[in-house]
Amino acid sequence: MEVRISKKIISDCNRNRNDICNIVEWKTQQTENELKKKIQNLEFYLNELVSQKETLTSNVMVLNSIKNRIEQSVKSLQYPKEICLKCIDLRKIVHDLCNDTVQNELKKETELIKNIEIFYNELLANIQEQLRKNRSVVYALEGDIQRKRKALKIEKQNQNLKITDLELISTCNEFIINTIDLKNCQLVEWEENSQQILENAQTELKNSQKLKLDSEESLPTKTAKLIELHERCNEVFYKCDVHHKDIKNTLEIKLSNVNEQISQIKQSLKEIENSFADNELQMKLVQTRLNNRIRPSYPELLNDNVEMTLMEEQKQLSKIKDELNKNWHLVHSSLASLNKLKNSYETEIEDKIKIIKIDEVQCLPLRSSIHYHAY
């Protein structure tokens, strides 16, 4: 009886031992499979995180380069703006230049420079904000990468552990197991967190690329507009300069003609004055002769042909005097008009000389030093 019971106990123990071995082997294999899957999962996310970090870091460098180019562009616009404003102020000295074509073109160029400065400053603010977001995402990526590497190291160590290793814990530490807060260690939580970080990185990468494309497109476009307007303004400058020179040359020819006419008028005036003087002497001669004949009151000297001739000569000389006087006033009036016209021409020529000096000597050399670059 005891033998039978003993055999039965031994048989049950063997069966239980085999069942336990099978269960342990199955659980061990299941654990190995889960560890392998977990390692593969961690490696996948680690590779994705590292790839996104490298891409985003590279993009940060590109945005920094674009930011420096825009800052150089903003800095380079200060000198052209100062030159345009200086030319506008210089040309305000002459009233005729205040609202001419050149002045309007200068104002357009100045306004365009100011608008581009505003655009560049807004673009810089957007790039600065995007760089801040990118650095924030890179920081999150670095933190997640470190966690993934540590977790991967632990899981690989667990995968390499064997029952024959000397590093095995002798007894199960129930304290460690019991202190794990299972509510805060959900299976998919770390995956969702990593996925969210990757999505954020992808979003910021798209925003960065769009900002990069916009910047790359706007820099040469804005510079091309500035160059076009600058060349057009210079062309108007040269045309107006030629126009003012032509007018100045025409005025100088007219002034030369007026001076010649004034010289002739003065000569005529001198001749009239000489004739007037001669006529006065002749009148004195006639009057003296008449006085000499009348004073003795001799009958032989009265009412004769000599007296009649002297009287006629006196009348004729008087008429000549009136005519000379009339001519003198006409010539003098003409001389005054010519002098007024001469002064007008001289004033206009002086204005044209001022205009040519301002545009050709002061403004154009300054504008030739302006060079717009697409950084």
Secondary structure, DSSP 8 states (H G I E B T S, - for coil): -HHHHHHHHHHHHHHHHHHHHHHHHHHHHHHHHHHHHHHHHHHHHHHHHHHHHHHHHHHHHHHHHHHHHHHHHHHHTHHHHHHHHHHHHHHTTSGGGTTSHHHHHHHHHHHHHHHHHHHHHHHHHHHHHHHHHHHHHHHHHHHHHHHHHHHHHHHHHHHH--TT-TTS-SS--HHHHHT--GGG--TTHHHHHHHHHHHHHHHHHHHHHHHHHHHHHHHHHHHHHHHHHHHHHHHHHHHHHHHHHHHHHHHHHHHHHHHHHHHHHHHHHHHHHHHHHHHHHHHHHHHHHHHHHHTT--GGGSSSHHHHHHHHHHHHHHHHHHHHHHHHHHHHHHHHHHHHHHHHHHHHHHHHHHHHIIIIIIIHHHHHT------
